[in-house]
Amino acid sequence: MSDLLLTGYLWFKAFHIISVIAWMAGLFYLPRLFIYHNDARKSETIQIETFRIMERRLLKAIMNPAMVSSWIFGLLMIAADVIDWSMIWPWIKIAMVLGMTWFHMWCGKQRKLFENGRQKYETRTYRYMNEVPTLFMVVIVFMAVVEPF
């Protein structure tokens, strides 16, 4: 089994990178949609229904599958046993991926609140939260590529 995982490692890595790119695109875009949606609710325009549809489709058709496939291919790479777990960088990367997964779940919760017209934050909060995935991404990339610790 280990040989099979090691043989497929580069394929797992390629599919992992593709999945992460799709996931990150959604994590960057969905909070931006929340900002526009929050601003549109003040005028009660027909745009609100459009934002609901866009948010739902983005989360369910792109972000959820991309997150799941990112996790699957990441775990397959871990199973290939090429990581030196005595170093600190893989542990930091895992912590950041868990943080990014938490943020994904937070976005999912916010989407449901928006869909029901019960969002609880002002636009400013969504603007701040829009920066969160960038912070996770920067740390993850440095840990995975540079392996500094």
C-alpha positions in Angstrom: 0.0 0.0 0.0 2.8 2.4 0.9 4.5 1.9 -2.5 1.2 2.6 -4.2 0.8 5.8 -2.2 4.4 6.9 -3.0 3.9 6.2 -6.7 0.8 8.4 -6.7 2.3 11.1 -4.6 2.9 13.6 -7.4 -0.6 13.0 -8.7 -2.1 13.6 -5.3 0.0 16.7 -5.0 -1.2 18.1 -8.3 -4.9 17.4 -7.5 -4.3 18.8 -4.0 -3.0 22.1 -5.5 -5.9 22.3 -8.0 -8.4 21.6 -5.2 -6.8 24.2 -2.9 -6.9 26.8 -5.7 -10.6 26.3 -6.2 -11.2 26.3 -2.5 -9.3 29.5 -2.0 -11.1 31.2 -4.9 -14.3 30.5 -3.0 -13.0 31.6 0.3 -11.9 34.9 -1.2 -15.1 35.5 -3.1 -17.9 34.4 -0.7 -17.1 37.1 2.0 -17.0 39.7 -0.8 -20.5 38.6 -1.8 -21.5 39.0 1.9 -20.3 42.6 1.7 -22.3 43.3 -1.4 -25.3 41.4 0.0 -25.2 43.3 3.3 -25.1 46.7 1.4 -27.9 45.7 -0.9 -30.3 44.8 2.0 -30.5 48.5 2.9 -32.3 49.2 -0.4 -34.3 45.9 -0.5 -33.6 45.4 -4.2 -34.1 42.3 -6.3 -30.3 41.9 -6.0 -30.7 40.3 -2.6 -32.2 37.1 -4.2 -29.4 37.1 -6.8 -26.8 37.3 -3.9 -28.6 34.4 -2.1 -28.4 32.2 -5.3 -24.8 33.2 -5.9 -23.7 32.5 -2.3 -25.5 29.1 -2.2 -24.1 27.9 -5.5 -20.6 29.1 -4.7 -20.6 27.3 -1.4 -22.4 24.1 -2.5 -21.1 23.6 -6.0 -17.5 24.9 -5.7 -16.3 25.5 -2.2 -17.6 22.3 -0.4 -16.3 19.9 -3.1 -13.0 21.8 -3.3 -12.5 21.6 0.5 -13.3 17.9 0.6 -11.0 17.1 -2.2 -8.3 19.3 -0.7 -8.5 17.3 2.5 -8.7 13.9 0.7 -5.6 14.6 -1.5 -3.8 16.2 1.4 -4.4 13.1 3.6 -3.3 10.9 0.7 0.0 12.9 0.6 0.4 12.4 4.3 -0.3 8.7 4.0 2.6 8.5 1.4 4.8 9.2 4.4 7.2 11.7 2.8 6.9 14.3 5.5 9.4 14.7 8.4 7.1 15.0 11.4 9.9 15.9 13.7 10.0 19.4 12.1 7.6 22.1 13.2 6.4 23.3 9.7 3.9 20.4 9.0 2.2 21.0 12.4 1.9 24.7 11.7 0.5 24.0 8.3 -2.1 21.6 9.7 -3.1 24.2 12.3 -3.6 26.7 9.5 -5.6 24.2 7.4 -7.8 23.6 10.4 -8.2 27.3 10.8 -9.1 27.6 7.1 -11.6 24.8 7.5 -13.1 26.7 10.5 -13.4 29.8 8.3 -15.1 27.8 5.6 -17.7 26.6 8.2 -18.1 30.2 9.5 -18.9 31.3 5.9 -21.4 28.5 5.6 -23.1 29.7 8.8 -23.1 33.3 7.5 -24.6 32.2 4.2 -27.5 30.5 6.0 -28.1 33.7 8.1 -28.1 35.8 4.9 -30.5 33.4 3.2 -32.9 33.8 6.1 -32.4 37.6 6.3 -30.8 37.3 9.8 -27.2 38.3 9.2 -25.8 39.7 12.4 -22.7 41.7 11.3 -22.2 45.0 9.8 -20.4 45.3 6.4 -17.1 46.3 8.2 -17.0 42.9 9.9 -17.3 41.1 6.6 -14.6 43.3 5.2 -12.2 42.2 8.0 -13.2 38.6 7.6 -12.5 38.8 3.9 -8.8 39.1 4.8 -8.7 35.9 7.0 -8.2 33.4 4.1 -5.3 35.4 2.8 -3.5 35.2 6.2 -4.0 31.4 6.3 -2.9 31.0 2.7 0.4 33.0 3.2 1.4 30.9 6.3 0.4 27.6 4.6 2.4 28.4 1.4 5.5 29.4 3.4 5.3 26.3 5.5 4.7 23.9 2.5 7.3 25.5 0.2 10.0 26.9 2.4 9.7 24.4 5.3 11.4 27.0 7.6 11.3 25.1 10.9 
